[in-house]
Amino acid sequence: MNAAETRELEASIEQMYEVARGFGLNFYTMRFELVPADVLYTFGAYAGMPTRFSHWSFGKSYHRMKLDYDFGLSRIYELVINSDPCYAFLLDSNSLVQNKLVSAHVLAHCDFFKNNALFAFTQRNVVDSMAASAERFRGYELEHGRMAVEEFLDAALAIQEHIDPSRTGRRKLLADTRDMDGYGAVSGFDTRGRKVAPSLHGTSASSSVGPYDDLFDLDRRLGGSHDAGAAKGAGAPGVEPPGSARMEKDLLLFLIHHSPVMTEWQRDILTVIREEMLYFWPQIETKIMNEGWATYWHLRIMRELELTDAESLDFAQTHSGVVLPSRTSINPYLIGVKMWEDIERRYDNPTEEERKRCGRAPGQGRAQMFEVRETDSDSSFVRNYLTRDLVEELDLYLYQKVGNEWRVVEQDWEKVRDKICASRVNGGYPVLYVKDGDYLSAGELYLWHSYEGMELDAKYTEKTLPHVQRLWGRTVHLETVLEGRPVLFTHDGKKITRKFL
């Protein structure tokens, strides 16, 4: 983009602010930056952040994404950070209309970040916190060697998704004590297990009180929260001790508190990995909603701008590429925007039956959309609002490999909907629990997979267990189901075995 186009983009963004607020969108202060492709793809490799700690996997991601861009196979149009102020990075090689479109798109993303309940407990100073963590990790590399830090990060990143992102899980804080069932958090850490950088998920005046606190606090009020376990000598609020009868979902937090082999700097690294994953988790659980919401509003906002015929054609071409359907996977932009439009249509024009049974008044489409935007996640969104008509319109189906061929195996709309819902539970990751941290009274770690019809990838499991064993320092077991039979994977630090139970 040249200087004249940049000035026109700035004027258009100011107009977009007024249009978006007129539609009822409520977003943080925005900061837009035009950046070249190598910078944008560097941020993309860091999971959309300007800076993170050093690890070879980020370089691998950068090389793959940048190569696709160089060969015209894919393109990142923008990146937006869930922070206050909200930072949006636009690609300087985009056309003027493309950057107008993505500017409207990120305004809606920011509205979603600010107002969806799942994002209510994420701190907004994430960029500063990640920069401070990266600097501290570089100090560990100088002190303990780059290879030692990288190998530990390999193990930590292999299981980074196994956290408890619920409100109860987020309130399990690290205690500043060494006496924790003989293992303990390391002295010198604050109550969140961090030494220097502020926590990404600290309780603050802006995040501690909200309209849904009465729902999130039900466990506490009914006396059933994990926090009650703190009085039993677990050594940290809400973290179950090894051998506890209650299973612990937050594997990373359990390892931070109870691993007998981790040193102070290793606990700090694992704490940072957990905190960063808690930051990213709401985005994982609202991918369809968030992208559909942003696509819906960039359409409405762009229609309010005065575009030339050539610009209208460029806009239509770019938008059609965004919502292009795929034969092999779900396009969250497409299914999301179709579901939002369907909600608006059905609540604006309810049927006679809906008026009588649900008391649904006409003209409530936008009000219902804003309510759903505030309260739902992908799993509830799909469960409640993916209808038979939408499944048929979008031609959604289930397919799998039969023999040597891939075949469509199911087109029933309810089964398709239920399968999409199941794929969104826990962000699409398997649910594991720590069943016993002192298995066989030998300090061995026993994990249990909550099997709900979808088997673990056996090869992936066998590649991942050594990382868990490295973090625990002793034999690790994982119970799951394969071919309809319970099976136990075991890694003792030397080899992996499996046996049917």
Buried (B, 14 or more C-beta within 10 A) or exposed (E): BEEEBBEBBEEBBEBBBEBBEEBEBEBBEBEBEBBEBEBBBBBBBBBBBBBBBBBEEBEEBBEEBBEBBEEEEEBBBBBBBBBBEBBBBBBBBBBBBBBBBBBBBBBBBBBBBBBBBBBBBBBBBBBBBBBBBBEBBBEBBEEBEEEBBBEBBBBBBBBBBBBBBBBBBBBBBBBBBEEBBEBBBBEEBBBBBBBEBBBBBBBEEEBEEEEEEEEBBEBBEEEEBBBBBBEEEBBBBBBBBBEBEBBBBBBBBBBBBBBBEBEEBBBBBBBBBBBBBBBBBBBBBBBBBBBBBBBBBBBBBBEBBEBEEEBBEBBEEBBEEBBEEEEEEBBBBBBBBBBBBBBBEBBBEBEEEBEEEEEBEEEBBBBBBBEBBBBBBBBBBBBBBBBEEBBEEBEBBBEEEEEEEEEEEBBEBEBBBBBBBBBBBBBEEBEBBBBBBBBEEEBBBBBBBEBEEEBBEEEEBBEBBBBBBBBBBBBBBBBBBBEEEEBBBBBEEEEBEBEEE
